[in-house]
Amino acid sequence: MLKTTSIALLLPLLAGGAGRDPADYVRLQRLSERVVLAHWIGPDRLCHLVGIQSQKGLVFIDTEMSPRITTPIKERVERAFERTDWAYLINTHGHHAGGNSVFADIPIVAHENLAEEIQWRIDTQTDPQRKRKALDDAAQILTALRNNLRQFGAGRTYARLMHGEIRFWELYIEDLEEGYEVVKPTLTFSDRHTLDLGDLTLELVFFGKGHSHSDILVYVPQERLLFTGAIAYQRAHLPEIGEQSHMEDVRRYLTVLDEFLDPNVPIDRVIPSHSPPLRKSDLVAIRTYYERMLAGVQAAQRQGLTLEQASERLAQPKAFRTYLEPSPGHWAYRLHERNLGNLWRICEESSPPNRRPEATTDARVMPK
């Protein structure tokens, strides 16, 4: 039986944030005269959107979950630069394209895979069951946040963050209930693309299918900045090898990382979507993980090991101590095991038939 939540039941949840200016929950960090980072506050919410000003106009990198959340961030960036002449929106991957309609009148730049990747956002609004489930899920989150605030919100700083998180979900519910336009990219590329902004150039490079189908990096040489989206997620946070990844993607990870680790490529700061700025040297651990995982899986298959045996040899606490295992319930919990399973499949697919190890069904099952 389909669970339902009417808008009448949602109204009391929404009313708690009524009258507050959404811009109150937006924070800006100026990296230079030409670059600012902006994010919506919350106790565990950090999603950097980027504003860049140039001779040929403003550029925005990534959008939030929906238009009502994206709009006040855009307006704060406009106030910071004292201009509104937007030239481009760039999506680093499909997860950060929910507010694209706010920039519908300018070119939206992304990898060619992104259009298909965000089809689920359209389906969520056009399929009644999907829309109802999304509303139910959001309402449950909002209820839990309000209960959490009542129980633990005595501290002023924590309460402020919680109010920001609550307002975030209120606005998302409003957008989802009323429906909003999902705008796909209008300028796409397969490998790399350069935007000439007069005094700045933005070099967009496809990373390969990993965290998503459409991951790109954005390099601004004049600012010595590299924006990595969700590729360099957080320090000590595992990179990803996705279910949709193939050997060409894994090879591309290494090639792209080598390109930006080159001493002749000046990078002062690496800006991930979900953590404070990193250093160029933080990319080394990401590359090492991919390289050692690939070599380890290939060696295990040559030796005729099963996936379970390879998992013991390449266990995260043993082979990759740099990285921390998130707690159960976190989306990245057991990510290393998922990466290993995906890479095992990739290496099997890419091995010549006469060199593929004989494998049973049991050998392909990840240990629980």
Backbone torsions as a table, in degrees:
resi	resn	phi	psi	omega
1	MET	NA	132.7	-177.0
2	LEU	-74.9	124.7	177.1
3	LYS	-74.9	138.8	-178.8
4	THR	-126.8	150.5	174.8
5	THR	-136.6	114.6	-177.5
6	SER	-81.1	157.6	178.1
7	ILE	-63.3	-26.7	178.0
8	ALA	-63.0	-35.7	178.5
9	LEU	-75.3	-25.9	-179.7
10	LEU	-78.9	-25.0	-174.6
11	LEU	-56.7	-42.7	177.7
12	PRO	-61.4	-31.6	178.8
13	LEU	-70.6	-37.2	-178.0
14	LEU	-74.4	-29.2	-172.9
15	ALA	-62.8	-27.0	-177.0
16	GLY	-61.6	-26.1	-179.5
17	GLY	-102.1	1.2	-177.1
18	ALA	-62.6	140.8	176.3
19	GLY	89.9	-16.1	177.9
20	ARG	-82.0	138.7	176.7
21	ASP	-75.4	118.6	-179.4
22	PRO	-55.4	-30.0	-179.4
23	ALA	-62.3	-19.8	177.7
24	ASP	-62.6	-20.4	-175.8
25	TYR	-103.3	13.1	178.4
26	VAL	-104.6	132.7	177.5
27	ARG	-117.4	139.9	179.2
28	LEU	-116.2	143.2	172.5
29	GLN	-128.9	119.4	-178.9
30	ARG	-87.9	120.9	177.0
31	LEU	-87.9	-30.9	178.6
32	SER	-164.1	-176.9	177.5
33	GLU	-63.5	-23.3	-175.1
34	ARG	-107.7	-6.2	-173.0
35	VAL	-136.6	131.6	172.8
36	VAL	-129.9	148.0	169.8
37	LEU	-103.6	143.1	178.7
38	ALA	-137.0	142.3	176.4
39	HIS	-150.9	157.1	175.4
40	TRP	-87.5	132.8	-174.3
41	ILE	-79.6	153.8	176.1
42	GLY	-176.7	163.6	-176.4
43	PRO	-63.4	-30.6	178.4
44	ASP	-137.3	37.8	-175.0
45	ARG	-120.5	114.7	172.6
46	LEU	-143.1	105.0	176.9
47	CYS	-131.1	99.6	-176.6
48	HIS	-69.9	123.5	162.9
49	LEU	-104.4	150.3	-169.7
50	VAL	-122.4	134.1	171.9
51	GLY	-113.3	132.1	180.0
52	ILE	-129.6	131.0	175.5
53	GLN	-107.9	144.5	-176.8
54	SER	-146.8	176.8	178.0
55	GLN	-63.4	-28.6	-176.6
56	LYS	-101.4	13.0	176.5
57	GLY	123.5	-177.9	-178.8
58	LEU	-91.8	148.5	175.8
59	VAL	-125.2	138.5	177.2
60	PHE	-117.6	132.5	177.1
61	ILE	-109.5	115.9	177.0
62	ASP	74.9	155.6	175.3
63	THR	-131.3	168.5	-176.5
64	GLU	-85.5	-166.9	-173.6
65	MET	-66.4	-26.0	-178.3
66	SER	-158.2	167.7	-175.9
67	PRO	-61.4	-42.3	-177.3
68	ARG	-62.9	-26.3	177.6
69	ILE	-83.0	-35.5	-177.8
70	THR	-72.9	-37.7	-173.2
71	THR	-56.7	-49.6	-179.8
72	PRO	-65.3	-27.5	176.2
73	ILE	-69.5	-45.1	176.4
74	LYS	-57.1	-43.8	-178.1
75	GLU	-66.4	-36.0	177.3
76	ARG	-65.5	-38.9	177.9
77	VAL	-65.5	-40.8	177.7
78	GLU	-60.7	-41.2	178.9
79	ARG	-66.5	-37.5	-179.9
80	ALA	-63.6	-38.3	-178.3
81	PHE	-93.8	-11.1	-178.2
82	GLU	56.4	44.1	177.1
83	ARG	-160.8	159.9	-176.4
84	THR	-134.2	16.4	-175.8
85	ASP	-86.1	81.4	-177.6
86	TRP	-74.4	135.4	-179.1
87	ALA	-107.8	-41.9	-176.9
88	TYR	-148.2	150.4	162.5
89	LEU	-114.6	135.5	177.0
90	ILE	-117.7	132.5	172.2
91	ASN	-104.7	121.5	177.9
92	THR	-75.3	-22.8	174.1
93	HIS	-172.0	172.3	-171.0
94	GLY	-67.7	-22.2	-179.7
95	HIS	-67.8	-21.0	-174.9
96	HIS	-113.2	47.8	-177.8
97	ALA	-131.1	13.3	-175.3
98	GLY	-70.1	-22.9	-179.1
99	GLY	-106.4	21.4	-175.7
100	ASN	-58.8	-28.0	-176.4
101	SER	-63.4	-21.2	176.7
102	VAL	-63.9	-22.5	-179.0
103	PHE	-117.0	30.0	-173.2
104	ALA	-64.6	-18.6	-176.1
105	ASP	-94.5	7.1	176.9
106	ILE	-127.5	163.6	177.3
107	PRO	-60.8	133.8	176.2
108	ILE	-110.5	119.4	-170.9
109	VAL	-106.8	133.8	-179.8
110	ALA	-164.7	171.3	173.9
111	HIS	-68.3	152.8	-175.2
112	GLU	-64.0	-19.2	179.1
113	ASN	-77.9	-13.6	-170.5
114	LEU	-68.3	-35.8	-177.3
115	ALA	-57.1	-46.6	178.4
116	GLU	-69.9	-33.4	-175.9
117	GLU	-66.2	-30.6	-178.1
118	ILE	-96.4	10.5	177.8
119	GLN	-59.3	-29.1	-179.5
120	TRP	-60.9	-29.7	178.7
121	ARG	-66.4	-38.3	176.2
122	ILE	-68.1	-44.6	-179.6
123	ASP	-60.3	-35.4	179.9
124	THR	-62.1	-30.2	-178.7
125	GLN	-91.8	-28.4	-176.3
126	THR	-92.3	-22.5	178.3
127	ASP	-95.3	114.9	-175.5
128	PRO	-57.0	-39.6	-178.8
129	GLN	-67.4	-42.8	178.4
130	ARG	-64.5	-41.1	179.8
131	LYS	-64.1	-43.2	179.9
132	ARG	-63.2	-42.2	178.8
133	LYS	-63.2	-41.9	178.9
134	ALA	-62.1	-41.1	178.2
135	LEU	-66.9	-42.5	178.4
136	ASP	-60.9	-45.4	-179.6
137	ASP	-62.4	-43.8	-179.7
138	ALA	-65.4	-39.3	179.0
139	ALA	-64.7	-37.8	178.0
140	GLN	-65.8	-41.2	177.2
141	ILE	-61.8	-44.2	-178.5
142	LEU	-64.0	-41.1	177.5
143	THR	-62.7	-43.8	179.3
144	ALA	-62.8	-39.0	178.8
145	LEU	-64.5	-43.1	179.3
146	ARG	-64.4	-41.0	177.7
147	ASN	-64.4	-40.4	178.9
148	ASN	-63.4	-40.9	179.7
149	LEU	-63.9	-41.4	179.0
150	ARG	-65.1	-34.8	-175.0
151	GLN	-84.5	-37.6	-171.7
152	PHE	-123.5	5.6	-170.2
153	GLY	-88.4	31.1	-177.7
154	ALA	-70.2	-38.0	-178.4
155	GLY	-71.6	138.9	-174.9
156	ARG	-63.6	-44.2	-178.5
157	THR	-64.6	-46.5	-180.0
158	TYR	-62.9	-41.9	-180.0
159	ALA	-61.7	-40.1	178.9
160	ARG	-61.7	-44.7	178.4
161	LEU	-63.4	-40.7	179.7
162	MET	-65.7	-39.8	176.7
163	HIS	-61.7	-37.0	176.6
164	GLY	-63.6	-43.5	179.5
165	GLU	-65.1	-41.3	178.9
166	ILE	-62.8	-44.9	179.9
167	ARG	-63.3	-36.0	177.2
168	PHE	-55.7	-50.8	-176.9
169	TRP	-72.9	-29.7	174.2
170	GLU	-60.9	-47.1	-178.8
171	LEU	-66.6	-38.6	178.5
172	TYR	-62.9	-42.5	178.6
173	ILE	-62.8	-41.7	178.3
174	GLU	-59.6	-45.4	179.0
175	ASP	-63.1	-44.4	-176.9
176	LEU	-67.9	-39.6	-179.9
177	GLU	-65.4	-44.6	-178.2
178	GLU	-79.8	-23.9	-174.7
179	GLY	88.7	141.3	178.7
180	TYR	-142.9	155.0	-177.8
181	GLU	-75.4	132.4	173.9
182	VAL	-100.1	113.3	-174.0
183	VAL	-102.2	122.2	179.7
184	LYS	-85.8	161.2	-178.6
185	PRO	-62.5	148.9	179.4
186	THR	-108.7	-11.7	177.3
187	LEU	-133.7	109.8	-174.7
188	THR	-122.4	162.8	179.5
189	PHE	-147.6	162.6	-177.7
190	SER	-103.3	-34.7	-175.2
191	ASP	-118.7	-61.9	178.8
192	ARG	-155.2	159.3	-178.8
193	HIS	-153.2	143.2	179.6
194	THR	-117.7	132.3	174.9
195	LEU	-103.9	121.2	178.7
196	ASP	-93.3	112.8	-177.4
197	LEU	-110.5	21.0	179.8
198	GLY	87.3	-85.4	179.3
199	ASP	-86.4	-8.6	180.0
200	LEU	-134.0	151.2	167.1
201	THR	-123.6	140.2	176.2
202	LEU	-113.1	117.6	-178.7
203	GLU	-100.9	114.3	-177.0
204	LEU	-101.5	126.9	-174.7
205	VAL	-129.9	127.0	175.6
206	PHE	-71.0	129.2	-177.5
207	PHE	-88.0	-26.2	-172.4
208	GLY	115.6	161.4	178.5
209	LYS	-73.8	120.9	-179.2
210	GLY	-153.1	-87.2	174.8
211	HIS	-63.6	-35.7	176.0
212	SER	-145.9	-172.8	177.9
213	HIS	-83.8	-12.6	-165.5
214	SER	-131.1	26.2	-174.9
215	ASP	-63.4	127.4	173.5
216	ILE	-129.5	159.4	171.4
217	LEU	-112.9	150.6	179.7
218	VAL	-123.4	117.5	-178.4
219	TYR	-109.2	130.9	177.9
220	VAL	-118.1	92.2	-173.3
221	PRO	-61.2	-36.9	-178.4
222	GLN	-65.2	-25.6	177.8
223	GLU	-100.9	-5.7	-178.5
224	ARG	56.5	42.5	-178.0
225	LEU	-121.4	141.1	174.1
226	LEU	-124.6	117.5	177.2
227	PHE	-96.5	122.7	-169.9
228	THR	-108.5	2.5	-176.4
229	GLY	57.3	-128.4	-179.6
230	ALA	-102.6	17.8	178.2
231	ILE	-73.4	-60.7	171.0
232	ALA	-89.9	95.3	-168.4
233	TYR	-78.6	-60.3	176.0
234	GLN	-151.9	157.5	175.1
235	ARG	-62.3	136.0	-178.8
236	ALA	69.4	17.8	177.4
237	HIS	-107.7	128.4	-176.3
238	LEU	-60.6	137.8	167.1
239	PRO	-73.2	173.3	-172.8
240	GLU	-118.6	149.1	167.2
241	ILE	-125.1	112.8	-168.6
242	GLY	-86.7	167.6	175.9
243	GLU	-64.4	-24.3	-180.0
244	GLN	-92.9	0.7	-176.1
245	SER	-78.5	150.3	175.4
246	HIS	-130.4	176.4	-176.6
247	MET	-59.6	-36.2	179.1
248	GLU	-61.8	-31.2	177.4
249	ASP	-71.6	-44.2	-180.0
250	VAL	-62.0	-42.9	176.8
251	ARG	-62.7	-37.2	179.7
252	ARG	-66.5	-40.1	176.7
253	TYR	-49.4	-50.2	-175.1
254	LEU	-66.5	-41.6	-178.9
255	THR	-63.9	-45.1	-178.6
256	VAL	-66.7	-42.7	178.5
257	LEU	-63.3	-40.3	176.5
258	ASP	-59.7	-39.4	-179.7
259	GLU	-59.5	-43.6	-176.1
260	PHE	-87.2	-14.7	174.3
261	LEU	-85.7	-9.0	178.0
262	ASP	-55.7	129.9	-179.7
263	PRO	-58.3	-22.9	-179.0
264	ASN	-83.4	-2.2	177.3
265	VAL	-102.3	106.4	-175.3
266	PRO	-74.9	119.9	176.6
267	ILE	-138.1	116.1	177.2
268	ASP	-89.0	-36.7	-177.9
269	ARG	-139.6	139.3	173.0
270	VAL	-104.9	125.6	-174.5
271	ILE	-110.8	101.1	174.5
272	PRO	-79.4	165.1	177.1
273	SER	-70.3	-32.1	-165.9
274	HIS	-125.2	28.1	175.1
275	SER	-156.0	164.8	172.8
276	PRO	-58.7	162.2	-179.6
277	PRO	-53.8	143.0	177.3
278	LEU	-109.2	177.5	175.7
279	ARG	-102.8	162.2	176.7
280	LYS	-57.0	-37.3	-178.7
281	SER	-62.9	-21.7	178.5
282	ASP	-67.8	-18.5	177.3
283	LEU	-71.5	-21.4	-177.6
284	VAL	-61.9	-44.2	-178.8
285	ALA	-63.6	-34.5	178.5
286	ILE	-66.3	-46.5	179.2
287	ARG	-63.0	-42.5	-179.6
288	THR	-60.0	-40.2	179.3
289	TYR	-60.4	-50.7	-179.6
290	TYR	-60.7	-44.6	-176.8
291	GLU	-65.1	-46.2	-178.2
292	ARG	-69.7	-37.0	176.9
293	MET	-63.2	-45.9	-179.3
294	LEU	-62.2	-47.4	179.9
295	ALA	-63.5	-39.6	-178.3
296	GLY	-67.1	-42.3	179.7
297	VAL	-69.1	-42.9	178.9
298	GLN	-61.8	-40.9	178.3
299	ALA	-64.8	-42.4	-179.8
300	ALA	-62.0	-40.6	179.9
301	GLN	-70.4	-37.2	176.2
302	ARG	-62.6	-34.2	-178.8
303	GLN	-83.8	-0.7	177.6
304	GLY	77.7	19.7	178.4
305	LEU	-73.8	158.0	171.9
306	THR	-86.8	168.6	177.3
307	LEU	-62.1	-37.7	179.5
308	GLU	-63.7	-41.2	178.4
309	GLN	-67.1	-39.9	177.1
310	ALA	-64.6	-35.0	179.1
311	SER	-63.7	-36.6	177.6
312	GLU	-68.3	-41.3	-179.2
313	ARG	-67.8	-38.7	-174.9
314	LEU	-104.7	25.5	179.9
315	ALA	-57.0	140.6	-175.4
316	GLN	-56.6	-48.3	-178.4
317	PRO	-63.3	-23.9	-177.4
318	LYS	-90.9	-47.4	-171.3
319	ALA	-99.3	-20.0	-174.7
320	PHE	-136.9	64.9	-174.9
321	ARG	-70.2	-16.2	178.9
322	THR	-61.5	-29.3	-173.0
323	TYR	-99.9	144.2	-178.4
324	LEU	-99.8	143.6	176.8
325	GLU	-86.0	118.2	177.1
326	PRO	-63.1	161.3	179.9
327	SER	-73.4	156.0	176.3
328	PRO	-53.9	139.4	-177.4
329	GLY	101.1	-25.4	175.8
330	HIS	-73.3	144.1	-176.3
331	TRP	-60.6	-25.9	-178.0
332	ALA	-93.8	7.1	177.9
333	TYR	-62.5	130.2	-178.4
334	ARG	63.2	25.4	178.1
335	LEU	-62.2	-37.6	-179.8
336	HIS	-59.3	-41.5	179.4
337	GLU	-65.7	-38.2	177.4
338	ARG	-66.1	-42.0	176.5
339	ASN	-58.3	-43.9	-178.0
340	LEU	-63.8	-43.9	178.3
341	GLY	-62.6	-41.4	179.1
342	ASN	-67.2	-40.6	-179.6
343	LEU	-69.5	-33.3	175.6
344	TRP	-59.8	-47.1	177.9
345	ARG	-62.2	-42.1	-179.2
346	ILE	-61.8	-45.3	-178.5
347	CYS	-67.7	-35.8	175.6
348	GLU	-63.9	-43.2	-179.1
349	GLU	-63.1	-34.0	-173.6
350	SER	-92.5	-6.5	-179.8
351	SER	-78.9	142.7	173.6
352	PRO	-58.3	145.8	-176.9
353	PRO	-53.3	-37.9	-177.4
354	ASN	-76.1	-6.8	179.7
355	ARG	-111.4	-3.2	-178.3
356	ARG	-72.1	133.4	179.0
357	PRO	-69.9	144.7	172.9
358	GLU	-68.8	127.5	-174.6
359	ALA	-129.5	140.2	173.9
360	THR	-98.0	169.8	177.7
361	THR	-59.0	-38.5	-178.4
362	ASP	-62.5	-34.0	-177.2
363	ALA	-69.4	-17.7	-177.2
364	ARG	-96.7	-5.4	-176.4
365	VAL	-89.2	128.4	178.5
366	MET	-66.9	141.0	176.5
367	PRO	-64.2	140.3	-178.9
368	LYS	-94.3	NA	NA
